[in-house]
């Protein structure tokens, strides 16, 4: 499954918000646009229009990663991700994947800290095991890459959108 950059941002936001602000989830289109364009915890920062986010949501629905829901008492449709079921992954892998979609290549330690705000990740060994299980799937969801300039630790990158983040 190959995703476009806007689809990656939308999917990452849906996963992140489901984990961090469950009271505001599922999300409206307006909330999705705000989440996609927020300036913190995102790399790169985007400026997606409502039409671009809606097109990405439609494409993700076609891939079985998102569905539209109408909640009782709600006047607008809302959207939720189906990533766990579609990709067959558990919550630790889900939050690591979301972090890679939203911020690009990262070390195991960075992923533990940053994805840990969505779901507890007890140690770098746990994160390493999650990454290795995602790498060993067919097709792989992540791959290991070289350290950043002036860095020493290998980094990991998602494979759903290979050109999403410059390395």
N, C-alpha and C positions, 0 to 999 in steps of 0.2 A: 504494500500500500504506500503510495507516494502522495504527499500532501504539498499544497502550495503554501508560501509563507503566511498569507493571511489566514489560511485554515489552521496552521500551527499556532498562531497567536490566539485565535478564537478558542481552539481546543485547550490550550494551556490555561487561558483565563477561566474557562468553565471548570476545569479540574481544580485550579487554585481556589476559586471562590466557593466551590462545593465543600472544600476542606476547611477553609479559614473563616467563612461567614455563612454557615449553613442556613441562617435565618433569612438571608437574602437570595437564596437559591431555591429553585431554578431562577434563571435570570431573564429579564426583559431585553429586547433589542437595544434600548437606550442604555441600560446598565452594561451590556456587552461592549458597546462602543466606548463607554467611559473606561471600562476595564482594559480594553485593548490599547487604549491611548494613554494610560496612566504612565507617569514618568519614573516612578521608583519600582525596583524589582523587575525591570524590563531591559533587554538588550537585543536589538536596538529599540529605541523609542520610536513608535509609529504614530501616524496620524491618519488612521483608517476612517473612511466615511461610513455613514449608516448603510449605504448601498453596498459597499465593499464587505462590511461585516455580514450583512444579510446574504450576499452571494456566497461567502465562505460558509455560513451556517447551512445554506441549501446544499452546497457541495458535501459538507460533512454529513448531512442527513442521508444523502445518496450513498455514502460509504459506510453507513451504519454506526457512525461515531457520535451523532447528536440526534435528539428527537425533540419535537415541539410538543408542549403540554399546555392544556388550558386548565388552570386551577379554579375551583369553585370560588366565586366572588371576585375573580380577576377579570379585568376588562381587556387585557392584552395577552397575547400568547407569550409563553416563556419557553426557555430552552434549557435542556440538561444534557450532559454527556453520557454516553454509553460505552466509554472506553474500556472499563473493566471487562464487560461481557464481550465486546467485539474483539479486543486484543487478547483476552484471556489472561489478564494480569491481576495481581493482588495490590492492595493499597500502597505498600512500600514502593513497588515498581511504578505504580501510577504517579506518585508524587515526585519521584526522581525524574520520570519522563517529562512531567509538566515543567519541572524546573529547567530541564535541558531545552525544552521548547521555548520557554520565556526568556532565558538568559544566556543560552549558548554553551559552548564547551566549558567544563569545570572539572576540578580535581575531586577526588573522593571526599576530602575534608570540606571543601566548599559545598558539595552536594549534601553532606550530612547536616551542616549548619543551615543552609537555605531551605532544603526540602523538609528539614525537621520542624519548620514552623507550620507545615501542613499536616504532618503525621510524625509521631516519635520514631526516631531512628537511633537506636541505643549506642551504636559505635561505628567507627569507620569500617570495621570488619563486616558489619551487617550491610552497610552500603555497598562495599566491594562485592559481597555475595549477590546482592540484588542486581548490580551491574553485570556481573558475570552470567547470571541466569538470563538476563535480557540480551546479552551478546550471543549466548549459545542457542537461542531460538532460531527457527527457520521460518521466515526471515528474521534476521537480527534487528532489534530495536535500537541498539546502541553499538558504538565501537570505540576502542581506545585510540587516542591520538597522542602525538608528541607534546612535551611540555610547552607552555607559553614562553615567549622570549624572556630570558633571564629567570625562568622558572625551573624547578627541578622535578616536580611531580607530573606524571602523565595525566592527561585530561581525558574526559569522556564526552562524546557528542551523540545526539540522537540521529537516527538514520531515516526517519519518516520524510524529512525534507533536507536532502544532502547539502543544498546550497544556502540554507537559511542563515547561517552565521559564518562570516569569514574566519579562517583559522590562521 
